């Protein structure tokens, strides 16, 4: 797979990475055997970037990564984790240096490393992004050698724009897919100008852009696609990218006609994201080796034509934008 610089960190990454939320929890049952096999398959396919968080399965995702990397040996991939969502209540004033360092220490143990490659603030309340004390605390933790770099994970483009005004922020993780085009219009030019790495998450809109769902699709009780459709547990934009399910299904049907011959819709959706050069790495999840291998296929797809890109945007403007453009 193609390797590119991860912003200004001096690290390299493949443009396709592995999102490790699903192997941690809230995506239905995933056995330890399947979780490890999915990650092994992604790494076997050449991916060199893994994204996780301390709250994914209360550390399960991080511990699975540690086990898999220990089994493989050799050069370790770039592992990014997140911190902050363990705060209870999850409020801006709770983002203190002591709290963040405690979370980082826990992730160091879970991942079995002496220094984290990248720690990201995990979609904190909006006021955090304009609080210089939080970023000064991260600078201090970095000076201790516990983290190599830090970034942020955000819900909105305005949060992203506020975050990159802090000079220590090397990366921004944001939802970007065919149902969420606003970042390319509002934020990506600024990220590119500041050499900030962009991690595109929720690239398949919680599975909708695989083209495998229907009005009859059912989800387990512990799957966020069942319990968070209206933001009951966290921002509703994390579930189906915030698009009403029935609207999204109609958009998927229109997009299906654009999929190149011989490609899956999932690979097409990922290739669409890779057409944006401001995106450093995209992090689809996988719960099985087959899903990981299917995601990896996007790396070998030919570039999409201008006509296909325009047609995808037309679907977004006509069906999806009225539900998401003004919110995130």
C-alpha positions, 0 to 999 in steps of 0.5 A: 500500500502507498505510504505518505507522511502523517502530517508534520510528525515525521511518521509515515502511514498507509492511506488505509488504516484499521478502525478498532472500535468494532473489535472493542464493543457497541457493534454487537458481539465480536469474539476475541478470535474474530477480533484478532483475526480481523486485525491480523488480516488488515495488517497482512494486507499492508495497513500500517495505521490502527486507530483505537480508544480507551473506552472501546470495550473499556480497554478491550480494543487496546488490549487486543491490539497489544496481543496481536502486535506481540504475536506478530513481532517486527516493526510495529504499526502506527497506533493512535488512541484517544482519551477523555470519554472516561470522564463522568460527567463528561464536561469541559471543566473535567479535562484537566492535566491530571485526568488526561495523564491518568487516562494516558497511563492506562492506555500505556498499560493496555497497549504495553508500550512506553510511549503512545504514538498519538493520543487524541482528545476524544470528541470533548465538549466544544469549549475544550477546543478553545481552552489553552490550558488543556493543550498546555497539559498535553505539551507537558505530558509529551515533554515527559515522553509518555506521548510522541504527539497529540491530536483531536477527534471532533464532531464538527468542522468548527471544532476542527478549525478551533483545534488546529489553532493550537500549534501542538495539534498534529492531527484531526479525526473527523467524519468524512464520507459520501454522506458527510462532504462538508469537511472538504468544503470548510476544513480541509483547505486549512488543514492542508495549509497547516500540514495537519494530518486528517483521519477520516472516520465513519467512512462507511456510515456505520455500514450503510455504504456497504450497500448491504442494509435494508429497511428490514435490517436488525441490530443487536441491543448492544449495537450503537446502531440500535441504541444511538440513532437519536443521540441517546448515548453520544452524538447522533452523527456517529451513527449512520453519519446522522442521516435518517435511516430511510433517507440513507437507504434511498441515497445508497440506491442512487449511489449503487449505480456509480460503483465500478464493475467488479468493485464492491460498494464498500471499496467504492465508498472508501476509494471516494474518500481517498480521492481527497488528497487532504485525507491522510488516512481513512479508518474503516472498521472490520469484525472479520478477516473478510471485511478487512480484506474487502476494505483493503481492496480500495487501495488497488482501485483506479481513481474515480472519474470526475463524472462519478465524483460529480454524480455522488455529490449530486446525490448528497446535495439532493438527499443527504445535505438537508439533514446533516450540512447545518449540524456538523 
